[in-house]
Amino acid sequence: MDLYRLSSEEEFELIGGWEYFERGGVCLIEWADRLGGALSVPHWTLRLELRPRGRRVTVETEGSLS
């Protein structure tokens, strides 16, 4: 999901976004910060950073991912 054009969690709810999490699969979200602190737990956060000689990927986890 690309949430770039959303401005709030309420807009995400209006388009039925939360229904994707109820299906038991994997959801990839670009611009997840548009949801504020409303991401479900557990989740992974991947941060991509362009560097002069390549890219850096940082992975953070929240909650139990087992």
PDB file with SEQRES, HELIX, SHEET and CRYST1 records, atoms N, CA, C and O in Angstrom:
SEQRES   1 A   66  MET ASP LEU TYR ARG LEU SER SER GLU GLU GLU PHE GLU          
SEQRES   2 A   66  LEU ILE GLY GLY TRP GLU TYR PHE GLU ARG GLY GLY VAL          
SEQRES   3 A   66  CYS LEU ILE GLU TRP ALA ASP ARG LEU GLY GLY ALA LEU          
SEQRES   4 A   66  SER VAL PRO HIS TRP THR LEU ARG LEU GLU LEU ARG PRO          
SEQRES   5 A   66  ARG GLY ARG ARG VAL THR VAL GLU THR GLU GLY SER LEU          
SEQRES   6 A   66  SER                                                          
HELIX    1 AA1 GLU A    9  LEU A   14  1                                   6    
HELIX    2 AA2 GLY A   17  ARG A   23  5                                   7    
HELIX    3 AA3 ALA A   32  LEU A   35  5                                   4    
SHEET    1 AA1 2 HIS A  43  ARG A  51  0                                        
SHEET    2 AA1 2 GLY A  54  GLU A  62 -1                                        
CRYST1    1.000    1.000    1.000  90.00  90.00  90.00 P 1           1          
ATOM      1  N   MET A   1       0.838  -1.168   0.000  1.00  0.00           N  
ATOM      2  CA  MET A   1       0.000   0.000   0.000  1.00  0.00           C  
ATOM      3  C   MET A   1       0.885   1.234   0.000  1.00  0.00           C  
ATOM      4  O   MET A   1       1.892   1.276   0.707  1.00  0.00           O  
ATOM      5  N   ASP A   2       0.531   2.205  -0.760  1.00  0.00           N  
ATOM      6  CA  ASP A   2       1.233   3.492  -0.778  1.00  0.00           C  
ATOM      7  C   ASP A   2       0.309   4.517  -0.134  1.00  0.00           C  
ATOM      8  O   ASP A   2      -0.720   4.879  -0.705  1.00  0.00           O  
ATOM      9  N   LEU A   3       0.678   4.982   1.054  1.00  0.00           N  
ATOM     10  CA  LEU A   3      -0.187   5.884   1.810  1.00  0.00           C  
ATOM     11  C   LEU A   3       0.227   7.344   1.673  1.00  0.00           C  
ATOM     12  O   LEU A   3      -0.203   8.181   2.467  1.00  0.00           O  
ATOM     13  N   TYR A   4       1.042   7.659   0.694  1.00  0.00           N  
ATOM     14  CA  TYR A   4       1.594   9.007   0.560  1.00  0.00           C  
ATOM     15  C   TYR A   4       0.524  10.098   0.563  1.00  0.00           C  
ATOM     16  O   TYR A   4       0.722  11.146   1.177  1.00  0.00           O  
ATOM     17  N   ARG A   5      -0.585   9.875  -0.098  1.00  0.00           N  
ATOM     18  CA  ARG A   5      -1.608  10.922  -0.237  1.00  0.00           C  
ATOM     19  C   ARG A   5      -2.581  11.006   0.942  1.00  0.00           C  
ATOM     20  O   ARG A   5      -3.426  11.901   0.984  1.00  0.00           O  
ATOM     21  N   LEU A   6      -2.466  10.085   1.893  1.00  0.00           N  
ATOM     22  CA  LEU A   6      -3.346  10.132   3.061  1.00  0.00           C  
ATOM     23  C   LEU A   6      -2.794  11.119   4.091  1.00  0.00           C  
ATOM     24  O   LEU A   6      -1.583  11.300   4.215  1.00  0.00           O  
ATOM     25  N   SER A   7      -3.702  11.744   4.818  1.00  0.00           N  
ATOM     26  CA  SER A   7      -3.257  12.698   5.826  1.00  0.00           C  
ATOM     27  C   SER A   7      -3.603  12.262   7.247  1.00  0.00           C  
ATOM     28  O   SER A   7      -3.228  12.939   8.205  1.00  0.00           O  
ATOM     29  N   SER A   8      -4.318  11.132   7.401  1.00  0.00           N  
ATOM     30  CA  SER A   8      -4.704  10.716   8.750  1.00  0.00           C  
ATOM     31  C   SER A   8      -5.088   9.241   8.774  1.00  0.00           C  
ATOM     32  O   SER A   8      -5.321   8.615   7.740  1.00  0.00           O  
ATOM     33  N   GLU A   9      -5.143   8.712   9.991  1.00  0.00           N  
ATOM     34  CA  GLU A   9      -5.615   7.348  10.189  1.00  0.00           C  
ATOM     35  C   GLU A   9      -7.075   7.220   9.770  1.00  0.00           C  
ATOM     36  O   GLU A   9      -7.488   6.173   9.272  1.00  0.00           O  
ATOM     37  N   GLU A  10      -7.857   8.278   9.969  1.00  0.00           N  
ATOM     38  CA  GLU A  10      -9.278   8.253   9.595  1.00  0.00           C  
ATOM     39  C   GLU A  10      -9.453   8.037   8.098  1.00  0.00           C  
ATOM     40  O   GLU A  10     -10.350   7.301   7.684  1.00  0.00           O  
ATOM     41  N   GLU A  11      -8.618   8.661   7.284  1.00  0.00           N  
ATOM     42  CA  GLU A  11      -8.701   8.445   5.832  1.00  0.00           C  
ATOM     43  C   GLU A  11      -8.392   7.001   5.486  1.00  0.00           C  
ATOM     44  O   GLU A  11      -9.025   6.422   4.603  1.00  0.00           O  
ATOM     45  N   PHE A  12      -7.420   6.415   6.177  1.00  0.00           N  
ATOM     46  CA  PHE A  12      -7.076   5.014   5.952  1.00  0.00           C  
ATOM     47  C   PHE A  12      -8.270   4.120   6.267  1.00  0.00           C  
ATOM     48  O   PHE A  12      -8.559   3.171   5.538  1.00  0.00           O  
ATOM     49  N   GLU A  13      -8.948   4.430   7.345  1.00  0.00           N  
ATOM     50  CA  GLU A  13     -10.133   3.661   7.729  1.00  0.00           C  
ATOM     51  C   GLU A  13     -11.250   3.819   6.693  1.00  0.00           C  
ATOM     52  O   GLU A  13     -11.932   2.845   6.375  1.00  0.00           O  
ATOM     53  N   LEU A  14     -11.443   5.012   6.172  1.00  0.00           N  
ATOM     54  CA  LEU A  14     -12.496   5.258   5.179  1.00  0.00           C  
ATOM     55  C   LEU A  14     -12.312   4.443   3.906  1.00  0.00           C  
ATOM     56  O   LEU A  14     -13.295   4.065   3.269  1.00  0.00           O  
ATOM     57  N   ILE A  15     -11.066   4.167   3.527  1.00  0.00           N  
ATOM     58  CA  ILE A  15     -10.828   3.385   2.307  1.00  0.00           C  
ATOM     59  C   ILE A  15     -10.750   1.888   2.592  1.00  0.00           C  
ATOM     60  O   ILE A  15     -10.435   1.105   1.696  1.00  0.00           O  
ATOM     61  N   GLY A  16     -11.033   1.484   3.827  1.00  0.00           N  
ATOM     62  CA  GLY A  16     -11.036   0.064   4.178  1.00  0.00           C  
ATOM     63  C   GLY A  16      -9.660  -0.519   4.418  1.00  0.00           C  
ATOM     64  O   GLY A  16      -9.478  -1.731   4.312  1.00  0.00           O  
ATOM     65  N   GLY A  17      -8.696   0.310   4.736  1.00  0.00           N  
ATOM     66  CA  GLY A  17      -7.320  -0.158   4.903  1.00  0.00           C  
ATOM     67  C   GLY A  17      -7.125  -1.193   5.986  1.00  0.00           C  
ATOM     68  O   GLY A  17      -6.323  -2.113   5.822  1.00  0.00           O  
ATOM     69  N   TRP A  18      -7.848  -1.064   7.102  1.00  0.00           N  
ATOM     70  CA  TRP A  18      -7.661  -2.000   8.210  1.00  0.00           C  
ATOM     71  C   TRP A  18      -8.100  -3.409   7.851  1.00  0.00           C  
ATOM     72  O   TRP A  18      -7.640  -4.367   8.473  1.00  0.00           O  
ATOM     73  N   GLU A  19      -8.969  -3.561   6.876  1.00  0.00           N  
ATOM     74  CA  GLU A  19      -9.435  -4.885   6.476  1.00  0.00           C  
ATOM     75  C   GLU A  19      -8.307  -5.767   5.956  1.00  0.00           C  
ATOM     76  O   GLU A  19      -8.382  -6.991   6.070  1.00  0.00           O  
ATOM     77  N   TYR A  20      -7.267  -5.171   5.390  1.00  0.00           N  
ATOM     78  CA  TYR A  20      -6.143  -5.951   4.883  1.00  0.00           C  
ATOM     79  C   TYR A  20      -5.424  -6.693   5.996  1.00  0.00           C  
ATOM     80  O   TYR A  20      -4.927  -7.798   5.776  1.00  0.00           O  
ATOM     81  N   PHE A  21      -5.358  -6.108   7.192  1.00  0.00           N  
ATOM     82  CA  PHE A  21      -4.667  -6.741   8.312  1.00  0.00           C  
ATOM     83  C   PHE A  21      -5.445  -7.928   8.862  1.00  0.00           C  
ATOM     84  O   PHE A  21      -4.856  -8.799   9.504  1.00  0.00           O  
ATOM     85  N   GLU A  22      -6.723  -7.985   8.634  1.00  0.00           N  
ATOM     86  CA  GLU A  22      -7.568  -9.056   9.161  1.00  0.00           C  
ATOM     87  C   GLU A  22      -7.507 -10.328   8.323  1.00  0.00           C  
ATOM     88  O   GLU A  22      -8.062 -11.351   8.725  1.00  0.00           O  
ATOM     89  N   ARG A  23      -6.860 -10.288   7.190  1.00  0.00           N  
ATOM     90  CA  ARG A  23      -6.831 -11.435   6.273  1.00  0.00           C  
ATOM     91  C   ARG A  23      -5.732 -12.439   6.607  1.00  0.00           C  
ATOM     92  O   ARG A  23      -5.696 -13.524   6.026  1.00  0.00           O  
ATOM     93  N   GLY A  24      -4.840 -12.097   7.527  1.00  0.00           N  
ATOM     94  CA  GLY A  24      -3.820 -13.047   7.957  1.00  0.00           C  
ATOM     95  C   GLY A  24      -2.627 -13.184   7.039  1.00  0.00           C  
ATOM     96  O   GLY A  24      -1.860 -14.135   7.188  1.00  0.00           O  
ATOM     97  N   GLY A  25      -2.435 -12.292   6.111  1.00  0.00           N  
ATOM     98  CA  GLY A  25      -1.288 -12.348   5.213  1.00  0.00           C  
ATOM     99  C   GLY A  25      -0.252 -11.301   5.572  1.00  0.00           C  
ATOM    100  O   GLY A  25      -0.176 -10.841   6.711  1.00  0.00           O  
ATOM    101  N   VAL A  26       0.535 -10.940   4.592  1.00  0.00           N  
ATOM    102  CA  VAL A  26       1.580  -9.941   4.755  1.00  0.00           C  
ATOM    103  C   VAL A  26       1.156  -8.672   4.031  1.00  0.00           C  
ATOM    104  O   VAL A  26       0.710  -8.725   2.885  1.00  0.00           O  
ATOM    105  N   CYS A  27       1.296  -7.534   4.696  1.00  0.00           N  
ATOM    106  CA  CYS A  27       0.995  -6.245   4.083  1.00  0.00           C  
ATOM    107  C   CYS A  27       2.271  -5.410   4.053  1.00  0.00           C  
ATOM    108  O   CYS A  27       2.970  -5.301   5.061  1.00  0.00           O  
ATOM    109  N   LEU A  28       2.568  -4.835   2.922  1.00  0.00           N  
ATOM    110  CA  LEU A  28       3.688  -3.915   2.802  1.00  0.00           C  
ATOM    111  C   LEU A  28       3.114  -2.513   2.667  1.00  0.00           C  
ATOM    112  O   LEU A  28       2.235  -2.267   1.841  1.00  0.00           O  
ATOM    113  N   ILE A  29       3.623  -1.592   3.494  1.00  0.00           N  
ATOM    114  CA  ILE A  29       3.083  -0.238   3.522  1.00  0.00           C  
ATOM    115  C   ILE A  29       4.201   0.760   3.293  1.00  0.00           C  
ATOM    116  O   ILE A  29       5.180   0.800   4.037  1.00  0.00           O  
ATOM    117  N   GLU A  30       4.042   1.558   2.259  1.00  0.00           N  
ATOM    118  CA  GLU A  30       4.958   2.665   2.014  1.00  0.00           C  
ATOM    119  C   GLU A  30       4.337   3.916   2.629  1.00  0.00           C  
ATOM    120  O   GLU A  30       3.132   4.136   2.507  1.00  0.00           O  
ATOM    121  N   TRP A  31       5.141   4.722   3.280  1.00  0.00           N  
ATOM    122  CA  TRP A  31       4.688   5.930   3.981  1.00  0.00           C  
ATOM    123  C   TRP A  31       3.791   5.560   5.163  1.00  0.00           C  
ATOM    124  O   TRP A  31       2.769   6.207   5.390  1.00  0.00           O  
ATOM    125  N   ALA A  32       4.168   4.522   5.918  1.00  0.00           N  
ATOM    126  CA  ALA A  32       3.378   4.057   7.054  1.00  0.00           C  
ATOM    127  C   ALA A  32       3.270   5.106   8.158  1.00  0.00           C  
ATOM    128  O   ALA A  32       2.376   5.022   9.000  1.00  0.00           O  
ATOM    129  N   ASP A  33       4.159   6.082   8.168  1.00  0.00           N  
ATOM    130  CA  ASP A  33       4.076   7.143   9.182  1.00  0.00           C  
ATOM    131  C   ASP A  33       2.787   7.944   9.052  1.00  0.00           C  
ATOM    132  O   ASP A  33       2.425   8.674   9.975  1.00  0.00           O  
ATOM    133  N   ARG A  34       2.093   7.827   7.937  1.00  0.00           N  
ATOM    134  CA  ARG A  34       0.803   8.502   7.763  1.00  0.00           C  
ATOM    135  C   ARG A  34      -0.259   7.943   8.716  1.00  0.00           C  
ATOM    136  O   ARG A  34      -1.291   8.574   8.943  1.00  0.00           O  
ATOM    137  N   LEU A  35       0.005   6.752   9.272  1.00  0.00           N  
ATOM    138  CA  LEU A  35      -0.934   6.149  10.216  1.00  0.00           C  
ATOM    139  C   LEU A  35      -0.637   6.559  11.658  1.00  0.00           C  
ATOM    140  O   LEU A  35      -1.337   6.132  12.576  1.00  0.00           O  
ATOM    141  N   GLY A  36       0.374   7.366  11.863  1.00  0.00           N  
ATOM    142  CA  GLY A  36       0.736   7.740  13.221  1.00  0.00           C  
ATOM    143  C   GLY A  36       1.201   6.515  13.985  1.00  0.00           C  
ATOM    144  O   GLY A  36       1.988   5.728  13.460  1.00  0.00           O  
ATOM    145  N   GLY A  37       0.740   6.338  15.195  1.00  0.00           N  
ATOM    146  CA  GLY A  37       1.115   5.191  16.002  1.00  0.00           C  
ATOM    147  C   GLY A  37       0.129   4.049  15.905  1.00  0.00           C  
ATOM    148  O   GLY A  37       0.088   3.199  16.794  1.00  0.00           O  
ATOM    149  N   ALA A  38      -0.667   4.005  14.853  1.00  0.00           N  
ATOM    150  CA  ALA A  38      -1.767   3.045  14.769  1.00  0.00           C  
ATOM    151  C   ALA A  38      -1.400   1.725  14.084  1.00  0.00           C  
ATOM    152  O   ALA A  38      -2.289   0.910  13.835  1.00  0.00           O  
ATOM    153  N   LEU A  39      -0.139   1.489  13.774  1.00  0.00           N  
ATOM    154  CA  LEU A  39       0.225   0.220  13.145  1.00  0.00           C  
ATOM    155  C   LEU A  39      -0.017  -0.927  14.107  1.00  0.00           C  
ATOM    156  O   LEU A  39       0.195  -0.806  15.313  1.00  0.00           O  
ATOM    157  N   SER A  40      -0.464  -2.037  13.552  1.00  0.00           N  
ATOM    158  CA  SER A  40      -0.712  -3.204  14.394  1.00  0.00           C  
ATOM    159  C   SER A  40       0.618  -3.814  14.845  1.00  0.00           C  
ATOM    160  O   SER A  40       1.651  -3.641  14.198  1.00  0.00           O  
ATOM    161  N   VAL A  41       0.565  -4.512  15.938  1.00  0.00           N  
ATOM    162  CA  VAL A  41       1.735  -5.199  16.462  1.00  0.00           C  
ATOM    163  C   VAL A  41       1.461  -6.678  16.314  1.00  0.00           C  
ATOM    164  O   VAL A  41       0.355  -7.099  16.653  1.00  0.00           O  
ATOM    165  N   PRO A  42       2.356  -7.484  15.847  1.00  0.00           N  
ATOM    166  CA  PRO A  42       3.732  -7.163  15.512  1.00  0.00           C  
ATOM    167  C   PRO A  42       3.862  -6.568  14.118  1.00  0.00           C  
ATOM    168  O   PRO A  42       2.992  -6.746  13.265  1.00  0.00           O  
ATOM    169  N   HIS A  43       4.972  -5.852  13.901  1.00  0.00           N  
ATOM    170  CA  HIS A  43       5.294  -5.366  12.567  1.00  0.00           C  
ATOM    171  C   HIS A  43       6.788  -5.135  12.439  1.00  0.00           C  
ATOM    172  O   HIS A  43       7.506  -5.003  13.430  1.00  0.00           O  
ATOM    173  N   TRP A  44       7.234  -5.089  11.201  1.00  0.00           N  
ATOM    174  CA  TRP A  44       8.616  -4.755  10.878  1.00  0.00           C  
ATOM    175  C   TRP A  44       8.614  -3.381  10.242  1.00  0.00           C  
ATOM    176  O   TRP A  44       7.681  -3.018   9.527  1.00  0.00           O  
ATOM    177  N   THR A  45       9.649  -2.629  10.503  1.00  0.00           N  
ATOM    178  CA  THR A  45       9.858  -1.348   9.824  1.00  0.00           C  
ATOM    179  C   THR A  45      11.172  -1.433   9.071  1.00  0.00           C  
ATOM    180  O   THR A  45      12.214  -1.713   9.663  1.00  0.00           O  
ATOM    181  N   LEU A  46      11.130  -1.193   7.767  1.00  0.00           N  
ATOM    182  CA  LEU A  46      12.337  -1.159   6.943  1.00  0.00           C  
ATOM    183  C   LEU A  46      12.576   0.274   6.518  1.00  0.00           C  
ATOM    184  O   LEU A  46      11.688   0.909   5.950  1.00  0.00           O  
ATOM    185  N   ARG A  47      13.752   0.787   6.782  1.00  0.00           N  
ATOM    186  CA  ARG A  47      14.115   2.143   6.373  1.00  0.00           C  
ATOM    187  C   ARG A  47      15.194   2.032   5.303  1.00  0.00           C  
ATOM    188  O   ARG A  47      16.220   1.382   5.502  1.00  0.00           O  
ATOM    189  N   LEU A  48      14.949   2.666   4.185  1.00  0.00           N  
ATOM    190  CA  LEU A  48      15.895   2.660   3.063  1.00  0.00           C  
ATOM    191  C   LEU A  48      16.556   4.026   2.973  1.00  0.00           C  
ATOM    192  O   LEU A  48      15.879   5.054   2.959  1.00  0.00           O  
ATOM    193  N   GLU A  49      17.866   4.031   2.913  1.00  0.00           N  
ATOM    194  CA  GLU A  49      18.615   5.285   2.870  1.00  0.00           C  
ATOM    195  C   GLU A  49      19.602   5.237   1.701  1.00  0.00           C  
ATOM    196  O   GLU A  49      20.398   4.305   1.592  1.00  0.00           O  
ATOM    197  N   LEU A  50      19.544   6.233   0.842  1.00  0.00           N  
ATOM    198  CA  LEU A  50      20.521   6.336  -0.240  1.00  0.00           C  
ATOM    199  C   LEU A  50      21.812   6.909   0.324  1.00  0.00           C  
ATOM    200  O   LEU A  50      21.797   7.887   1.071  1.00  0.00           O  
ATOM    201  N   ARG A  51      22.920   6.292  -0.040  1.00  0.00           N  
ATOM    202  CA  ARG A  51      24.228   6.734   0.422  1.00  0.00           C  
ATOM    203  C   ARG A  51      25.105   6.981  -0.790  1.00  0.00           C  
ATOM    204  O   ARG A  51      24.788   6.498  -1.877  1.00  0.00           O  
ATOM    205  N   PRO A  52      26.189   7.711  -0.642  1.00  0.00           N  
ATOM    206  CA  PRO A  52      27.046   8.002  -1.802  1.00  0.00           C  
ATOM    207  C   PRO A  52      27.538   6.754  -2.525  1.00  0.00           C  
ATOM    208  O   PRO A  52      27.732   6.782  -3.740  1.00  0.00           O  
ATOM    209  N   ARG A  53      27.741   5.664  -1.798  1.00  0.00           N  
ATOM    210  CA  ARG A  53      28.257   4.436  -2.422  1.00  0.00           C  
ATOM    211  C   ARG A  53      27.291   3.273  -2.247  1.00  0.00           C  
ATOM    212  O   ARG A  53      27.719   2.159  -1.946  1.00  0.00           O  
ATOM    213  N   GLY A  54      26.018   3.507  -2.426  1.00  0.00           N  
ATOM    214  CA  GLY A  54      25.045   2.428  -2.313  1.00  0.00           C  
ATOM    215  C   GLY A  54      23.851   2.815  -1.467  1.00  0.00           C  
ATOM    216  O   GLY A  54      23.449   3.978  -1.421  1.00  0.00           O  
ATOM    217  N   ARG A  55      23.297   1.829  -0.804  1.00  0.00           N  
ATOM    218  CA  ARG A  55      22.112   2.038   0.023  1.00  0.00           C  
ATOM    219  C   ARG A  55      22.310   1.372   1.375  1.00  0.00           C  
ATOM    220  O   ARG A  55      23.098   0.436   1.513  1.00  0.00           O  
ATOM    221  N   ARG A  56      21.587   1.865   2.363  1.00  0.00           N  
ATOM    222  CA  ARG A  56      21.560   1.239   3.678  1.00  0.00           C  
ATOM    223  C   ARG A  56      20.118   0.851   3.975  1.00  0.00           C  
ATOM    224  O   ARG A  56      19.198   1.647   3.786  1.00  0.00           O  
ATOM    225  N   VAL A  57      19.930  -0.381   4.442  1.00  0.00           N  
ATOM    226  CA  VAL A  57      18.614  -0.862   4.856  1.00  0.00           C  
ATOM    227  C   VAL A  57      18.690  -1.161   6.351  1.00  0.00           C  
ATOM    228  O   VAL A  57      19.547  -1.922   6.801  1.00  0.00           O  
ATOM    229  N   THR A  58      17.787  -0.556   7.109  1.00  0.00           N  
ATOM    230  CA  THR A  58      17.693  -0.798   8.543  1.00  0.00           C  
ATOM    231  C   THR A  58      16.366  -1.476   8.814  1.00  0.00           C  
ATOM    232  O   THR A  58      15.327  -1.040   8.318  1.00  0.00           O  
ATOM    233  N   VAL A  59      16.397  -2.553   9.608  1.00  0.00           N  
ATOM    234  CA  VAL A  59      15.183  -3.298   9.936  1.00  0.00           C  
ATOM    235  C   VAL A  59      14.957  -3.201  11.436  1.00  0.00           C  
ATOM    236  O   VAL A  59      15.847  -3.503  12.230  1.00  0.00           O  
ATOM    237  N   GLU A  60      13.755  -2.774  11.816  1.00  0.00           N  
ATOM    238  CA  GLU A  60      13.359  -2.719  13.216  1.00  0.00           C  
ATOM    239  C   GLU A  60      12.121  -3.595  13.372  1.00  0.00           C  
ATOM    240  O   GLU A  60      11.292  -3.666  12.465  1.00  0.00           O  
ATOM    241  N   THR A  61      11.992  -4.265  14.519  1.00  0.00           N  
ATOM    242  CA  THR A  61      10.812  -5.086  14.774  1.00  0.00           C  
ATOM    243  C   THR A  61      10.102  -4.588  16.021  1.00  0.00           C  
ATOM    244  O   THR A  61      10.723  -4.044  16.934  1.00  0.00           O  
ATOM    245  N   GLU A  62       8.808  -4.781  16.041  1.00  0.00           N  
ATOM    246  CA  GLU A  62       8.027  -4.463  17.232  1.00  0.00           C  
ATOM    247  C   GLU A  62       7.040  -5.592  17.470  1.00  0.00           C  
ATOM    248  O   GLU A  62       6.290  -5.969  16.570  1.00  0.00           O  
ATOM    249  N   GLY A  63       7.041  -6.125  18.673  1.00  0.00           N  
ATOM    250  CA  GLY A  63       6.182  -7.253  18.996  1.00  0.00           C  
ATOM    251  C   GLY A  63       6.834  -8.567  18.606  1.00  0.00           C  
ATOM    252  O   GLY A  63       7.892  -8.584  17.975  1.00  0.00           O  
ATOM    253  N   SER A  64       6.213  -9.641  18.974  1.00  0.00           N  
ATOM    254  CA  SER A  64       6.726 -10.983  18.681  1.00  0.00           C  
ATOM    255  C   SER A  64       6.402 -11.360  17.242  1.00  0.00           C  
ATOM    256  O   SER A  64       5.241 -11.334  16.835  1.00  0.00           O  
ATOM    257  N   LEU A  65       7.424 -11.710  16.479  1.00  0.00           N  
ATOM    258  CA  LEU A  65       7.237 -12.045  15.069  1.00  0.00           C  
ATOM    259  C   LEU A  65       7.273 -13.542  14.815  1.00  0.00           C  
ATOM    260  O   LEU A  65       7.405 -13.961  13.665  1.00  0.00           O  
ATOM    261  N   SER A  66       7.163 -14.346  15.838  1.00  0.00           N  
ATOM    262  CA  SER A  66       7.227 -15.801  15.643  1.00  0.00           C  
ATOM    263  C   SER A  66       5.877 -16.371  15.301  1.00  0.00           C  
ATOM    264  O   SER A  66       5.750 -17.579  15.103  1.00  0.00           O  
TER     265      SER A  66                                                      
END                                                                             
